[in-house]
Amino acid sequence: MRLFFFLSLLFGANSSVAADRISTEEFTYLKSGLISGREGEGWKGGWIVSGQRPGMVVDGAGSNVREILIQGTGERNNPLRRELSEPVRDAELFVRFHFRYAPEQSKEPDQSEFFVMWLDRFDGGDRAVHSAGIPNIGIHIADQGPKKGKAVFIARIGSERTTWSTVELKRGELYQVVARLSKTDPDERAAYDRLEMWVNPDRSDRDNPNATVIQKNSVNYVRWVGFATGRKTERSDRIFIDNLALSRSWEDVLDHSVDSLSVPEKKESELPPSLWTKKVSFEHDVYPLLKKRCFACHEGANSESGYRLDVRSEVLGYSTGDPLAIPGDGANSRIFTVTLSEDPDKKMPPPEAGKKALTQLESDLLRTWIDQGMEWDEKMLPEPNSSSDHWSFQPVERPPLPSTKRREWVKTPVDQFIAAAHEERGLTPAKEAGKRRLIRRLSLDLTGLPPDPSEIEAFLNDTSGTAYDSLVERLLASPHYGERWGRHWLDLARWSESHGYQHDIPRPYAWRYRDYVIQSFNDDKPYDRFLKEQLAGDELTPLADENIIATGFLASARISGNQMDKAIQRNDALVDIVNATGSVMLGLTMECAQCHNHKFDQISQRDYYKMLALFTDGQMGNLSLRDPETPNPTDLENWMSEKAYKFYMSEAGKLVKAKKFEHTNRPHTWGFLSAKTGNPEIERLPVVNRDPLPWNPEVLKATRARLLVRGEVSQPGPVVKSGWPEVLGRSDAENITRTEFADWLGDPSNPLVSRVWANRVWQYHFGTGLVATPGDFGIQGQAPSHPELLDWLASELMENGWSTKHLHRLIVRSAAYRQERRFHEANAAIDPDNTYLWNWPRRRLEAEAIRDSVLIATGELNPAVGGPSVSPERDETALRRTLYLAQRRSEMPRAMTMFDAPEAVTSCSVRGVSTVALQPLYLLNSDFMNHRAGALAEKVKTLAGEDSDAQIEIAFARTLGRRPDSEEKARSRMMLNSSPDKKRGLQQFCHALLNLNEFVYLN
Amino acid sequence: MNFDSKNLRGLPLSRREMLHRSTLGMGSIALASMLNGQGAAASLPHRRARAKSIIFLFMSGGPGQTDTFDPKPLLEKLDGQPVPESIAVNVPKIPRSGVNSKLMASPFGFQKYGQSGIEVSDLFPETGKMVDELCVIRSMNHRIPVHGPGECIALTGTAVGDRPSMGAWMTYGLGNASENLPGFVVFLSNSSGPAPQRAGWGAGFLPAQYQGTVVDSASGVPFTTMPSGYSNQNRREQLDFMKWMNERNLAQVGADSELEARIASYELGYRMQASAPEAFDVSGESESTRQMYGLDQKHSAEFGKQCLMARRLVENGVRCIQLRNGGWDAHGSLEGNHRARARATDKPIAGLLQDLKQRGLLEDTLVVWAGEFGRTPTTEGSATGAKRGRDHSPAGYTVWLAGGGVKGGQIIGATDELGYVPVDRPFSPADLHATLLDALGLDQHHLSYEHKNRAEIPTVFGGEVIREAFS
C-alpha cells in the first residue's frame, strides 16, 4: 500500500514540507571506496568511519547511484556515524533510511543477523554499544513472540526494552525503514521516551507502526546518528544503506521516489471510488466473505493470530484498546487496509501461506460495510459466552469414588483415588509408619510443633481403635494449629510489617492481620467467608473490627517511599494487589496481562484492568478500630528492631513537623479502605512514609478505572468496569463491588477457588500439590496428577461449609498419608518422582518449624498466641514461636532467611529448599543455638540425673521423639564421654542431636 | 515463585541439581571435587584473564564527581549563579536534576599527582599518591536518580533488582579458587545512609550458591566462631557422631541425594569454619601494614580493616569481594560529609593499592571504586555556606579502576565544563560491567544462564568493553 499516495505527493509535495527537513544524505556525490565526503545537508562534519571495518561506498546496482556497504566484524562495530549540525531537541523527530540485507552467498543458512541505526547524544567510538537508554531501530533475532528465532525488525530503547515487530527480514529486499522518536513531555530537556518504527510505511500508516517501545530512561536530545553491527553480524554479511533523512514531519520523511524501492508493479495512485453503491448485507455479503477468507485463522478464543474477527466487540478492540475497524471509516480501518498491503508481512490473507489476495471487489465490500456502520447480525455471530476448554475453567463436578482391589488399605475415600492410581501403574504403597513417627509427623504438620515425650507416651499407650483419630482431633483443636496453617497463608499473602522498597518503613500495627489469620484458621472460618473478609472487609455490614483487620491481605502490598510520580506509586501498589489476589485465590498468573493479553491463558488485558478496577477507589493505610476491648499496646520499641524503631520515629518526626502526621493512642490496624464503598465510619489515620501517597477521598471516589495501554501509567486507554476475567463469565454490565467479587469467588459455580484451595491444603500436607504449580492453574501450569481426587476434594470443601478442617480430616486420616518413608526400587522405576505417592514424601521442615522444634526440645517455648511481634533484641528473652519474630522486609529474622523463608515481596506458593554451608554453621555456632543446647542439656540432666544411659534416652526422646537402639546408645556414649568435662559433653551431645537430618526433616 | 516442580517429592535429585542446591558460595569446582568429581556448573574463563580477583569498593550514597576526581574550575567562577543555558539544555529532565538551582563550587582544592599529573581532590591525598595506578573514567551515566534502584543498576545492571548481581555472575562463571571460603564475600559498613540493597549481592535467577556471603569486619564469615567451651576436637567428635547418625538414617530410607547433600554441607561448613577466622584475622599483620591501611586511626579503622581483609581474601583465592562504604549522600553540608567519608576511606584504599602492589598481587586483582551515581554541580535547596550540599546525579559521574591489567595514570571520557553530563566516551553501567567481566576473562555474551526460556547474559543486551582501560 505504500505506493497509493506517492504520485500525488511527488515533487510539489516535497517542497511544501522541506522546512521540516533536518538533514539528508543520499551518498550520490561520493566515489567508490572509503567514505570521505562532507556533503549532504544538515550535518556538522563528514562521516566518521570505523577503524575496525568502515562502511564503504559502492555503486548501486544498475545505475550511477551510490550506496553504502556495511559488513560485520563478529563483534560490536560502528562502521559509520555522523554529527548533526545542531542537536535536535524537538518533541518529535523522524528518521528514514533505505536498507537491504544482501542474499546469503554461502550455502550455510545464516540465522544470526543484527544491524541497527542508533540516535544518540554522542559518538562513542568504533565499539560503543549505544544500547543503554539509546534508541535503536533495525533488525535482530527475536528472542520471544511469534517470530522467535527469526530475524525481524525491532525498535529498542535499551537495555531493558525491546519491541520485536512481526515483520521478518527477507534477504535481498529493499526496505524503507522509518522511525519516530517523541517526547511525552515536550520539554527540550525531557527524554525521547517513545520510539515507533515502520517498515515500508504508507502515508496512512501513521497510526499503525510495526513496533513501538516506551522507555522513560532515554536520551533527551539527538546529536549523533550512526549504524552499528554486532556479534551476530557476520563478516560476510552485506548490508546496503542509502537515502538517509532526518525530519520533523511524517509527510516529509517518507520517501516517495519510486526508483529507490524495488517494487514489482505500480498500482493506482488513489483509492478508486467504491464499486459498492447499494447497502451491504451482513448476512449475504460480509459473513460469507469473512467465513471463507478470514476465519481459518481469526475465529475463536484461541485463534493463533491473537485477533478474532468473529466477535464484533473484538473487531472494535474490546480487550486490547486497539481497534481493527472504525465504523464509518473503512479507509482507515485495519481489516480493510491489510487486504491491500504491499507488504507481505502485513498483507491479509497472508501470501506466504499461499493465500490468494482478496479481489478488489471483496476489499471494497469490507470498506463499504465499515463505512455504512459495520452492521452485525448477533444471531449469526453472537458475542461469545467466552469459555475455555482448559480443565481448571470447567465446573467442579463431584466424581464417583473409584473402585479398588485393595479395599483393606482404604481408610478414607482419598485412598480410593490414590489406590486406583497405584493399580493403574503397578505401584505398591509403603506400609504404615510406626506410631512414634506418625505422632511426630501429625504434630509437626498440623501445629508446626513436635510432640513432647508425654504426648508420645500417651499416644503409644492408647491402644484403642480411635487413638489416631483422637490425636487428629486434639491437634486440630489446638490453638497452635492456627499458627501453623496461618503461616502458610501469610506466605501467600506476602505479609510483612513494613512498606518495602528502599526505605522499608515499619507498619506498626500490621501484626493484627497476622493474628486475624491465626484466629480464622483456629475457628475453621468457612474459606469463602475468609476470602470475603480479606477482600471486602471495609464494605461488609455490620461493621466489625475483625473485618477491617482482614483487609490487611490487600494492604500487604509494598509501597515505595520516594516515588514522586503519585500515579505510578499508586498503580504499583494496585498491580501488587491484583497479582496477589489472582495468584492466591484464583491460581491465575494475572501479572502477564498487565501489559498485553495473556499469551497462554484466556485472560485479556481488559480482564486485568477489570480486576484492578475493584481496587482503584481505595488505598492502604492506618484504619481506626472501634471495639473498646481491643488490646492496644503502644510500646512499639518492643516489637520493632532498635534500628527500625529509631528510623520509624525519625521519619514520623519529620511528618509531625510538616503537620502531616501525629502519633496516636487510638487503636488502629494496617488495612485497605475504599473512599467510595468502604464504610464511612472507618476513619483513616495518617501514614508514616518518606513521601506518602496522599489520601484524597474525593479524587478516589471520582477515579474511573482505565485500561493502561501496554501497562504504562502514562498511556490510559478506555474506561473499564470492575469485574472478573471474562473466561469465567461476563461481568461488565455494571461496576461490581469487592463484596460482589467475593460472592462470586464463593459461588459453587466458580471453578477455581475451591480447587485452588483444596490443592494448597494437599500441598501443605504432602509437600507438593496435586497440581504441582499451586499458583498457576492456567495452561502453563502443571496438569493435576489426580484430577478426580482434586475435584472430589473441592466438592467436599464446598459441600461441607467450606471447612478447611474437614479437608484435613479426609487427608491426614488416609492410608496414603500414614505411609512410611521407604525407597522401593520397582516403584521408583515406574514413578521416580513419587508423584503417585507410593511412600511418604519426606521433606525438610520450614524455617519456623526448625526453630520451634528446638524450643520444644528444650522445653523453653513460650506458647502464647498472638500479640505484637518480638523485636530481634528480645528474641531470647521472649522465646516465642518463630512466626512472631518481627517481619520487616529488609530485616527478616536470620532464623527464617537462613532456611528459605519467603521475602514477602510477591505471593509465595512454594518455598524453596536450599542446602548451603552457612546453615550448619548457624545451627552449630550461633549464640541462639548454643544457648538452646545448654538449656536442653540442663533439662536432660534435671530429668535423667548423672546417668549417661538415662541422659541418652531422655535426649533422644526430646529431640527425635524415639528411643535409641543399642548401637546408637553405644555410639552416643562414646560421644558423651569424648569430653572430660561431663557437663560440656552433654551439651555438645544435645547440640548434635538438634542438628541431625532426622531432626530437621519431616519423616 | 518460579519453582521447578520436579524433584519436590523427596526422591533422588539429579547430580546437577544437587550441585545447585547443596552449597553456598563454595565454588562449583570445589564442591564438584567433593562430590565425585562431577563437572562444574559453568565454564572456565573464556579468554585469557587479566585479573583473578576483583575488589569492588562501592561508595554508597553517591560521591560528587566534581569534588573527587573530575575538577571543574568553571564551577568556582560561576559559584552561586544559575546553570548557563548552553549546559542546562543538555541535562536530562529527570527528577532532582538540580538544573534550576545555583551552581556550587567544590569546597575542595585539586592537585596534580604522580607522573601522569592527574588531578585529584584534596579529599584524597593518599589515594592521589597512587594515581598512576588509576584509570579514571569520568563519563559514566544512567538515568536512575534514587538510591535503591540506583544501587541495583550499579551492581546488577538494571534498576529493578531482580537480576543477579555482578558478583554472582562472576562467581558463577569462574567458580571459586578457594576450597574453604565463600567465592563472593560482601562487607557492609555500619555507616549511615541508604539501606544496602540485597540485590547488590543476590543471586537473582542464578542458583543460590552464587550469592554473596555477607560478613562483618568484626567476625568475618558469620557463625564461624565456635561457642566457648569447644575445642576443635570436640567439634570433630560432634561432627563424626552426627555423620554416623545421619548415614544410619540414610541407610534406612534408601537413596536420597538431598539428605546426602545435607551431610556434605557439614563438612563444608567445618572447613569454612577452620579457614575463615584465619583468613579474616588481621592481628598477625605487621604494625606498618596496619598503619598503611589506617587501622591505627579511629576514623579509618573500620574500612581499613575491611580493605586489609579483602587483601587477605584475595590471597586465599576468593574471587569477588565487595566492600560497601555508605554515607556519601551529601544533600547538605557536603564539605563536612565528604571530608568525613574521605577520612574513613582514603588511607585504607591507598593502603590496599600499595599493599597489593608491593606483594605483586595488584596485577591479578582488579580494584574498582564507584558509587551508584554522582552529585549535581548545583547546590540543593536554599542552604548557604558550609551547609550547602548537592543532590543525586546519575547523568554524569566518575568511577575508577586499578590493577588487574588496567593501564593506570589515564583518564577516559569527560563531562562538560560543569561536570553535568558526559561529552566524550559516555559509558553505561552495562559497559562497566562488560569491562569488569572481560578483565576476569569472562565474555559477557558467553556467560549465559537459561532462565524462562531465555539465555540470560550479565549485561542484558550487552555493553561495550572499555578496551583503552587495559594496557
Interface residues (C-beta under 8 A of the other chain):
Chain A: R76 P87 R89 R121 F122 G124 G125 R127 A128 V129 S131 A132 G133 D143 Q144 R156 G158 S159 E160 T162 D185 D187 E188 R189 A190 A191 K216 N217 S218 V219 N220 Y221 G230 R231 Y501 Q502 H503 D504 N562 M564 F766 G767 T768 A772 T773 G775 Q782 R821 R822 F823 H824 A828 P832 D833 N834 T835 P841 R842 R843 R844 S890 P902 T906 C908 S909 V910 R911 G912 V913 S914 T915 V916 A917 L918 Q919 P920 L921 Y922 L924 N925 S926 D927 N930 E967 E968 R971 S972 M974 M975 S978 S979 D981 R984 Q987 Q988 F989 H991 A992 N995 L996 N997 E998 Y1001 N1003
Chain B: M1 F3 S5 K6 N7 L8 R9 G10 L11 P12 R21 S22 T23 L24 G25 M26 A88 V89 N90 V91 P92 K93 I94 P95 S97 V99 H142 R143 I144 V146 H147 G148 P149 G157 T158 V160 P194 A195 Q197 R198 A208 Q209 T213 V221 P222 F223 T224 T225 M226 P227 G229 Y230 Q233 N234 R235 E237 Q238 F241 M242 W244 M245 N246 R248 N249 L250 V253 G254 A255 D256 E258 L259 A261 R262 I263 S265 Y266 L268 G269 Y270 M272 Q273 V421 P422 V423 D424 R425 P426 S428 P429 A430 D431 H445 N453 R454 T459 V460 F461 G462 G463 E464 V465 R467
